């Protein structure tokens, strides 16, 4: 026994029975058996509790608040949930004002969004404005053409809609993600300014979900650090820049850059599925593509078939696309 494995109740009971003289009746139902069984059960319960407590002391097995405490030892914090945002299109009478904070929502749902700025209906009879979900998390990543309710009636405003899906909604950082950042810190000690150091420093900033260092990017003595983040990317980049300025070797010119959106047009011919449902299926797959990841055409087709299409074929692009390490996908989906 290695000291960490917990014996089963039966094994624990047998250990106790083995210590009793064989000349005595130890069979099930005997006085000795019935006296030792509750003791064995309590010992098993206590050892199980001890094992559970012991596991919370190590990053590879800790969970929840105990993992948060280990993260604190390395200057890390769990990234909080982020609210989704979406561009809304309002229609109404020209010059009608949509106040900041106007609340809109979805039929048969508690999900709601509030506009982040004031907007005015322009000469074409519509206005566009950004709104943020009131409920943080992926629940706010709603599909296109679903936000149609005006919870706050506004004079001379007729309709509201979201042409594109809401994006950016993220749940609180899960244990596995935080565990990965902790283990990266533990397993990659500082070496005075190597590429792994810059990545290590960037990942220590709350909100950073992706970091990559590019050495000699602008010549000798220069380093570019590419950062992806949950929430406000510009603010997170500034925080990373401040931290790295304190830690980098003297004389090294470091620039922290946000991940660059990579525009891409995806044209798909779809049979047996309406345009809105097809777009939502494609966007659902594309949201799973990581920074620097690969877009597989076969997976786009599979997503459409799963959504109910009887047939689908990719018109554009003609081959899989691998994103550079500093790029994230910004796709326009066209259904034919």
C-alpha positions as a Markdown table, in Angstrom:
| # | Residue | x | y | z |
|---|---|---|---|---|
| 1 | Unk | 0.0 | 0.0 | 0.0 |
| 2 | Unk | 1.5 | 3.4 | -1.0 |
| 3 | Unk | -0.3 | 5.4 | 1.7 |
| 4 | Unk | -2.7 | 7.2 | -0.7 |
| 5 | Unk | -5.0 | 4.4 | -1.7 |
| 6 | Unk | -8.0 | 3.8 | 0.4 |
| 7 | Unk | -9.0 | 0.2 | 1.2 |
| 8 | Unk | -12.6 | -0.8 | 0.6 |
| 9 | Unk | -14.9 | -1.4 | 3.5 |
| 10 | Unk | -14.6 | -5.1 | 3.0 |
| 11 | Unk | -10.8 | -5.1 | 3.0 |
| 12 | Unk | -10.7 | -2.9 | 6.1 |
| 13 | Unk | -13.1 | -5.3 | 7.9 |
| 14 | Unk | -11.0 | -8.2 | 6.9 |
| 15 | Unk | -7.9 | -6.6 | 8.3 |
| 16 | Unk | -9.6 | -6.2 | 11.7 |
| 17 | Unk | -10.9 | -9.8 | 11.6 |
| 18 | Unk | -7.5 | -11.1 | 10.8 |
| 19 | Unk | -6.2 | -9.7 | 14.1 |
| 20 | Unk | -8.7 | -11.8 | 16.1 |
| 21 | Unk | -7.6 | -15.2 | 17.3 |
| 22 | Unk | -8.7 | -17.9 | 14.8 |
| 23 | Unk | -10.1 | -20.0 | 17.7 |
| 24 | Unk | -12.9 | -17.5 | 18.0 |
| 25 | Unk | -16.0 | -17.4 | 15.8 |
| 26 | Unk | -15.5 | -14.6 | 13.3 |
| 27 | Unk | -18.1 | -15.6 | 10.8 |
| 28 | Unk | -20.7 | -13.1 | 9.5 |
| 29 | Unk | -23.4 | -12.6 | 12.1 |
| 30 | Unk | -21.1 | -13.5 | 15.0 |
| 31 | Unk | -20.7 | -11.2 | 18.0 |
| 32 | Unk | -17.1 | -10.4 | 16.9 |
| 33 | Unk | -18.1 | -9.7 | 13.3 |
| 34 | Unk | -21.0 | -7.5 | 14.3 |
| 35 | Unk | -18.8 | -5.6 | 16.7 |
| 36 | Unk | -16.0 | -4.9 | 14.2 |
| 37 | Unk | -18.1 | -4.1 | 11.2 |
| 38 | Unk | -19.2 | -0.6 | 12.4 |
| 39 | Unk | -15.6 | 0.2 | 13.4 |
| 40 | Unk | -14.4 | -0.9 | 9.9 |
| 41 | Unk | -17.1 | 1.3 | 8.3 |
| 42 | Unk | -16.1 | 4.4 | 10.3 |
| 43 | Unk | -12.4 | 3.8 | 9.6 |
| 44 | Unk | -13.2 | 3.5 | 5.8 |
| 45 | Unk | -15.3 | 6.7 | 5.9 |
| 46 | Unk | -12.5 | 8.7 | 7.7 |
| 47 | Unk | -9.8 | 7.4 | 5.4 |
| 48 | Unk | -11.9 | 8.3 | 2.4 |
| 49 | Unk | -12.3 | 11.8 | 3.8 |
| 50 | Unk | -8.5 | 12.0 | 4.4 |
| 51 | Unk | -7.8 | 11.0 | 0.8 |
| 52 | Unk | -10.2 | 13.6 | -0.5 |
| 53 | Unk | -8.5 | 16.3 | 1.6 |
| 54 | Unk | -5.1 | 15.2 | 0.5 |
| 55 | Unk | -6.0 | 15.4 | -3.2 |
| 56 | Unk | -7.0 | 19.1 | -2.7 |
| 57 | Unk | -3.4 | 19.9 | -1.8 |
| 58 | Unk | -2.1 | 19.3 | -5.3 |
| 59 | Unk | -2.8 | 21.2 | -8.5 |
| 60 | Unk | -3.2 | 18.0 | -10.6 |
| 61 | Unk | -6.2 | 16.9 | -8.4 |
| 62 | Unk | -7.5 | 20.0 | -6.6 |
| 63 | Unk | -10.9 | 21.3 | -7.5 |
| 64 | Unk | -13.0 | 24.5 | -7.0 |
| 65 | Unk | -12.0 | 26.8 | -4.2 |
| 66 | Unk | -9.0 | 24.6 | -3.3 |
| 67 | Unk | -7.7 | 25.0 | -6.8 |
| 68 | Unk | -8.2 | 28.8 | -6.5 |
| 69 | Unk | -6.1 | 28.8 | -3.3 |
| 70 | Unk | -3.3 | 27.0 | -5.1 |
| 71 | Unk | -3.5 | 29.5 | -8.0 |
| 72 | Unk | -3.1 | 32.3 | -5.5 |
| 73 | Unk | 0.3 | 30.8 | -4.6 |
| 74 | Unk | 1.4 | 31.5 | -8.2 |
| 75 | Unk | -0.2 | 34.9 | -8.5 |
| 76 | Unk | -3.0 | 33.6 | -10.6 |
| 77 | Unk | -6.8 | 34.2 | -10.4 |
| 78 | Unk | -9.6 | 32.3 | -12.0 |
| 79 | Unk | -11.0 | 34.3 | -15.0 |
| 80 | Unk | -14.6 | 35.3 | -14.2 |
| 81 | Unk | -17.5 | 34.8 | -16.6 |
| 82 | Unk | -17.8 | 37.3 | -19.4 |
| 83 | Unk | -21.0 | 38.7 | -21.0 |
| 84 | Unk | -21.8 | 38.3 | -24.7 |
| 85 | Unk | -22.2 | 41.3 | -26.9 |
| 86 | Unk | -24.1 | 41.7 | -30.2 |
| 87 | Unk | -24.9 | 44.4 | -32.8 |
| 88 | Unk | -28.6 | 45.2 | -32.9 |
| 89 | Unk | -30.5 | 46.8 | -35.7 |
| 90 | Unk | -33.4 | 49.0 | -34.6 |
| 91 | Unk | -36.0 | 50.4 | -37.0 |
| 92 | Unk | -38.4 | 53.3 | -36.5 |
| 93 | Unk | -39.1 | 57.0 | -37.3 |
| 94 | Unk | -36.1 | 59.1 | -38.4 |
| 95 | Unk | -34.4 | 60.9 | -35.5 |
| 96 | Unk | -36.0 | 58.7 | -32.9 |
| 97 | Unk | -33.6 | 58.1 | -30.0 |
| 98 | Unk | -32.8 | 54.7 | -28.5 |
| 99 | Unk | -31.5 | 55.5 | -25.0 |
| 100 | Unk | -28.4 | 53.8 | -23.6 |
| 101 | Unk | -29.5 | 50.8 | -21.5 |
| 102 | Unk | -32.5 | 50.0 | -23.6 |
| 103 | Unk | -33.3 | 46.3 | -22.8 |
| 104 | Unk | -34.2 | 43.8 | -25.5 |
| 105 | Unk | -34.6 | 40.1 | -25.4 |
| 106 | Unk | -35.7 | 36.8 | -26.9 |
| 107 | Unk | -39.1 | 35.1 | -27.1 |
| 108 | Unk | -39.7 | 32.4 | -24.5 |
| 109 | Unk | -36.4 | 33.1 | -22.7 |
| 110 | Unk | -35.0 | 35.0 | -19.8 |
| 111 | Unk | -32.0 | 36.1 | -21.7 |
| 112 | Unk | -31.8 | 39.9 | -22.2 |
| 113 | Unk | -29.4 | 42.5 | -23.6 |
| 114 | Unk | -28.9 | 46.2 | -22.8 |
| 115 | Unk | -27.6 | 48.7 | -25.3 |
| 116 | Unk | -24.2 | 50.2 | -24.4 |
| 117 | Unk | -24.7 | 53.6 | -26.0 |
| 118 | Unk | -27.4 | 55.9 | -27.3 |
| 119 | Unk | -28.4 | 55.6 | -30.9 |
| 120 | Unk | -30.5 | 57.6 | -33.3 |
| 121 | Unk | -32.6 | 56.3 | -36.2 |
| 122 | Unk | -30.9 | 57.6 | -39.4 |
| 123 | Unk | -32.4 | 58.6 | -42.7 |
| 124 | Unk | -32.7 | 55.1 | -44.0 |
| 125 | Unk | -35.0 | 54.3 | -41.1 |
| 126 | Unk | -32.7 | 52.2 | -39.0 |
| 127 | Unk | -29.8 | 52.4 | -36.5 |
| 128 | Unk | -27.2 | 50.0 | -35.3 |
| 129 | Unk | -25.9 | 49.8 | -31.7 |
| 130 | Unk | -24.0 | 47.4 | -29.6 |
| 131 | Unk | -25.7 | 45.6 | -26.7 |
| 132 | Unk | -24.3 | 43.5 | -23.9 |
| 133 | Unk | -26.0 | 40.5 | -22.3 |
| 134 | Unk | -27.2 | 41.0 | -18.8 |
| 135 | Unk | -26.4 | 37.4 | -17.9 |
| 136 | Unk | -22.7 | 36.5 | -18.1 |
| 137 | Unk | -21.6 | 33.3 | -19.7 |
| 138 | Unk | -22.1 | 31.3 | -22.9 |
| 139 | Unk | -25.8 | 31.5 | -22.4 |
| 140 | Unk | -25.6 | 34.9 | -24.1 |
| 141 | Unk | -24.1 | 33.6 | -27.3 |
| 142 | Unk | -27.5 | 33.5 | -29.0 |
| 143 | Unk | -28.1 | 32.8 | -32.7 |
| 144 | Unk | -28.8 | 35.3 | -35.4 |
| 145 | Unk | -32.4 | 36.7 | -35.8 |
| 146 | Unk | -33.4 | 35.8 | -32.3 |
| 147 | Unk | -33.4 | 39.1 | -30.4 |
| 148 | Unk | -36.8 | 40.6 | -31.4 |
| 149 | Unk | -38.4 | 41.7 | -28.2 |
| 150 | Unk | -38.3 | 45.3 | -26.9 |
| 151 | Unk | -38.6 | 44.9 | -23.1 |
| 152 | Unk | -38.3 | 48.7 | -22.7 |
| 153 | Unk | -40.8 | 50.3 | -25.0 |
| 154 | Unk | -39.2 | 53.3 | -26.8 |
| 155 | Unk | -41.2 | 56.0 | -28.5 |
| 156 | Unk | -41.2 | 55.8 | -32.4 |
| 157 | Unk | -39.1 | 52.6 | -32.4 |
| 158 | Unk | -40.8 | 49.7 | -34.2 |
| 159 | Unk | -38.5 | 46.6 | -34.3 |
| 160 | Unk | -35.2 | 45.2 | -33.2 |
| 161 | Unk | -33.2 | 42.3 | -34.5 |
| 162 | Unk | -29.7 | 40.9 | -34.5 |
| 163 | Unk | -28.4 | 40.0 | -38.0 |
| 164 | Unk | -25.4 | 38.2 | -36.6 |
| 165 | Unk | -25.0 | 35.9 | -33.6 |
| 166 | Unk | -24.0 | 37.3 | -30.2 |
| 167 | Unk | -20.4 | 36.5 | -29.4 |
| 168 | Unk | -17.9 | 36.8 | -26.5 |
| 169 | Unk | -20.0 | 35.1 | -23.8 |
| 170 | Unk | -17.8 | 32.9 | -21.7 |
| 171 | Unk | -18.4 | 30.9 | -18.5 |
| 172 | Unk | -16.2 | 31.3 | -15.5 |
| 173 | Unk | -12.9 | 29.7 | -16.2 |
| 174 | Unk | -13.2 | 25.9 | -15.6 |
| 175 | Unk | -10.9 | 23.9 | -13.3 |
| 176 | Unk | -9.1 | 22.3 | -16.2 |
| 177 | Unk | -8.1 | 25.7 | -17.8 |
| 178 | Unk | -7.0 | 27.1 | -14.5 |
| 179 | Unk | -5.1 | 23.9 | -13.7 |
| 180 | Unk | -3.3 | 24.1 | -17.0 |
| 181 | Unk | -2.1 | 27.7 | -16.3 |
| 182 | Unk | -1.0 | 26.7 | -12.8 |
| 183 | Unk | 0.9 | 23.7 | -14.1 |
| 184 | Unk | 2.5 | 25.8 | -16.9 |
| 185 | Unk | 3.8 | 28.2 | -14.2 |
| 186 | Unk | 5.1 | 25.2 | -12.1 |
| 187 | Unk | 6.8 | 23.4 | -14.9 |
| 188 | Unk | 8.3 | 26.3 | -16.7 |
| 189 | Unk | 10.4 | 28.3 | -14.2 |
| 190 | Unk | 11.8 | 31.6 | -15.2 |
| 191 | Unk | 15.0 | 31.6 | -17.2 |
| 192 | Unk | 15.6 | 35.3 | -17.5 |
| 193 | Unk | 13.7 | 36.1 | -20.7 |
| 194 | Unk | 13.2 | 33.1 | -22.9 |
| 195 | Unk | 10.1 | 32.7 | -25.1 |
| 196 | Unk | 8.6 | 30.4 | -22.4 |
| 197 | Unk | 9.1 | 33.2 | -19.8 |
| 198 | Unk | 7.1 | 35.7 | -21.9 |
| 199 | Unk | 4.3 | 33.2 | -22.4 |
| 200 | Unk | 4.4 | 32.4 | -18.7 |
| 201 | Unk | 4.2 | 36.0 | -17.7 |
| 202 | Unk | 1.3 | 36.7 | -20.1 |
| 203 | Unk | -0.7 | 33.7 | -18.9 |
| 204 | Unk | -0.4 | 34.9 | -15.3 |
| 205 | Unk | -2.6 | 37.9 | -16.1 |
| 206 | Unk | -6.3 | 37.3 | -15.3 |
| 207 | Unk | -8.3 | 37.1 | -18.5 |
| 208 | Unk | -5.5 | 35.8 | -20.8 |
| 209 | Unk | -6.5 | 32.6 | -22.5 |
| 210 | Unk | -3.8 | 32.5 | -25.2 |
| 211 | Unk | -0.3 | 33.7 | -25.3 |
| 212 | Unk | 2.6 | 33.2 | -27.8 |
| 213 | Unk | 6.0 | 34.8 | -27.9 |
| 214 | Unk | 7.8 | 35.6 | -31.1 |
| 215 | Unk | 11.5 | 36.2 | -30.6 |
| 216 | Unk | 13.4 | 38.6 | -32.8 |
| 217 | Unk | 10.2 | 39.6 | -34.5 |
| 218 | Unk | 11.5 | 43.1 | -35.4 |
| 219 | Unk | 15.2 | 42.3 | -35.3 |
| 220 | Unk | 17.7 | 41.4 | -32.5 |
| 221 | Unk | 16.6 | 42.3 | -29.0 |
| 222 | Unk | 12.9 | 42.4 | -29.9 |
| 223 | Unk | 10.0 | 40.2 | -28.8 |
| 224 | Unk | 6.4 | 40.3 | -29.7 |
| 225 | Unk | 3.9 | 38.7 | -27.4 |
| 226 | Unk | 0.6 | 37.8 | -29.0 |
| 227 | Unk | -2.3 | 37.7 | -26.5 |
| 228 | Unk | -5.9 | 36.4 | -26.7 |
| 229 | Unk | -8.3 | 37.1 | -23.9 |
| 230 | Unk | -11.7 | 36.7 | -22.4 |
| 231 | Unk | -13.4 | 40.1 | -22.2 |
| 232 | Unk | -11.8 | 43.4 | -23.1 |
| 233 | Unk | -8.7 | 42.5 | -25.1 |
| 234 | Unk | -7.2 | 46.0 | -25.2 |
| 235 | Unk | -7.3 | 46.4 | -21.4 |
| 236 | Unk | -5.8 | 42.9 | -20.9 |
| 237 | Unk | -3.0 | 43.7 | -23.4 |
| 238 | Unk | -2.1 | 46.8 | -21.4 |
| 239 | Unk | -2.0 | 44.8 | -18.2 |
| 240 | Unk | 0.3 | 42.2 | -19.8 |
| 241 | Unk | 2.6 | 45.0 | -21.1 |
| 242 | Unk | 2.9 | 46.5 | -17.6 |
| 243 | Unk | 3.8 | 43.1 | -16.1 |
| 244 | Unk | 6.3 | 42.2 | -18.7 |
| 245 | Unk | 8.0 | 45.6 | -18.5 |
| 246 | Unk | 8.8 | 44.8 | -14.9 |
| 247 | Unk | 10.1 | 41.3 | -15.6 |
| 248 | Unk | 11.9 | 41.5 | -19.0 |
| 249 | Unk | 15.7 | 41.7 | -19.3 |
| 250 | Unk | 17.2 | 45.2 | -19.7 |
| 251 | Unk | 17.5 | 46.3 | -23.3 |
| 252 | Unk | 14.8 | 44.0 | -24.7 |
| 253 | Unk | 12.1 | 45.8 | -26.7 |
| 254 | Unk | 8.8 | 44.0 | -26.0 |
| 255 | Unk | 5.5 | 44.8 | -27.6 |
| 256 | Unk | 2.3 | 43.0 | -26.5 |
| 257 | Unk | -0.2 | 42.7 | -29.4 |
| 258 | Unk | -3.8 | 41.5 | -29.4 |
| 259 | Unk | -4.7 | 38.6 | -31.6 |
| 260 | Unk | -5.6 | 39.8 | -35.1 |
| 261 | Unk | -8.9 | 38.9 | -36.6 |
| 262 | Unk | -8.5 | 36.9 | -39.9 |
| 263 | Unk | -11.3 | 37.8 | -42.3 |
| 264 | Unk | -12.6 | 34.8 | -44.2 |
| 265 | Unk | -15.6 | 34.3 | -46.5 |
| 266 | Unk | -17.2 | 30.9 | -46.3 |
| 267 | Unk | -19.7 | 30.0 | -49.1 |
| 268 | Unk | -21.8 | 26.9 | -48.6 |
| 269 | Unk | -24.4 | 25.3 | -50.8 |
| 270 | Unk | -27.0 | 23.8 | -48.5 |
| 271 | Unk | -30.1 | 21.6 | -49.3 |
| 272 | Unk | -32.8 | 20.8 | -46.8 |
| 273 | Unk | -32.0 | 23.5 | -44.2 |
| 274 | Unk | -33.1 | 27.2 | -44.1 |
| 275 | Unk | -30.6 | 30.0 | -44.3 |
| 276 | Unk | -30.7 | 31.1 | -40.7 |
| 277 | Unk | -30.4 | 27.5 | -39.3 |
| 278 | Unk | -27.5 | 26.8 | -41.7 |
| 279 | Unk | -25.6 | 30.0 | -40.7 |
| 280 | Unk | -26.1 | 29.2 | -37.0 |
| 281 | Unk | -24.7 | 25.6 | -37.5 |
| 282 | Unk | -21.6 | 26.9 | -39.3 |
| 283 | Unk | -21.0 | 29.7 | -36.8 |
| 284 | Unk | -21.4 | 27.1 | -33.9 |
| 285 | Unk | -18.5 | 25.1 | -35.4 |
| 286 | Unk | -16.3 | 28.1 | -36.2 |
| 287 | Unk | -16.6 | 29.3 | -32.5 |
| 288 | Unk | -14.8 | 26.1 | -31.6 |
| 289 | Unk | -11.7 | 27.0 | -33.7 |
| 290 | Unk | -8.9 | 28.2 | -31.5 |
| 291 | Unk | -6.5 | 31.0 | -32.2 |
| 292 | Unk | -3.9 | 29.6 | -34.6 |
| 293 | Unk | -6.2 | 26.6 | -35.2 |
| 294 | Unk | -7.3 | 24.9 | -38.4 |
| 295 | Unk | -10.7 | 25.3 | -40.1 |
| 296 | Unk | -11.6 | 21.9 | -41.5 |
| 297 | Unk | -14.1 | 21.9 | -44.4 |
| 298 | Unk | -15.3 | 18.4 | -43.6 |
| 299 | Unk | -16.3 | 19.6 | -40.1 |
| 300 | Unk | -18.4 | 22.4 | -41.6 |
| 301 | Unk | -20.3 | 19.9 | -43.7 |
| 302 | Unk | -20.7 | 17.6 | -40.8 |
| 303 | Unk | -22.1 | 20.4 | -38.7 |
| 304 | Unk | -24.7 | 21.2 | -41.4 |
| 305 | Unk | -25.7 | 17.6 | -41.8 |
| 306 | Unk | -26.1 | 17.2 | -38.0 |
| 307 | Unk | -28.3 | 20.4 | -38.0 |
| 308 | Unk | -30.7 | 18.7 | -40.5 |
| 309 | Unk | -29.4 | 19.5 | -44.0 |
| 310 | Unk | -29.8 | 16.7 | -46.5 |
| 311 | Unk | -26.7 | 17.7 | -48.4 |
| 312 | Unk | -24.0 | 20.4 | -48.2 |
| 313 | Unk | -20.9 | 21.4 | -50.2 |
| 314 | Unk | -18.3 | 24.1 | -49.7 |
| 315 | Unk | -18.0 | 26.5 | -52.5 |
| 316 | Unk | -15.4 | 28.7 | -50.9 |
| 317 | Unk | -12.7 | 28.2 | -49.6 |
| 318 | Unk | -11.5 | 25.1 | -51.5 |
| 319 | Unk | -9.2 | 23.7 | -48.9 |
| 320 | Unk | -8.6 | 23.7 | -45.1 |
| 321 | Unk | -7.3 | 26.9 | -43.6 |
| 322 | Unk | -4.6 | 26.9 | -40.9 |
| 323 | Unk | -4.5 | 30.2 | -39.0 |
| 324 | Unk | -1.2 | 31.8 | -38.1 |
| 325 | Unk | -0.3 | 31.9 | -34.4 |
| 326 | Unk | -1.4 | 35.5 | -34.1 |
| 327 | Unk | -4.7 | 35.2 | -35.9 |
| 328 | Unk | -8.3 | 34.4 | -34.8 |
| 329 | Unk | -11.1 | 33.7 | -37.3 |
| 330 | Unk | -13.5 | 36.4 | -38.3 |
| 331 | Unk | -15.8 | 34.7 | -40.8 |
| 332 | Unk | -18.6 | 35.9 | -43.1 |
| 333 | Unk | -20.9 | 32.9 | -43.8 |
| 334 | Unk | -22.9 | 33.0 | -47.1 |
| 335 | Unk | -25.5 | 30.3 | -47.7 |
| 336 | Unk | -26.4 | 29.5 | -51.3 |
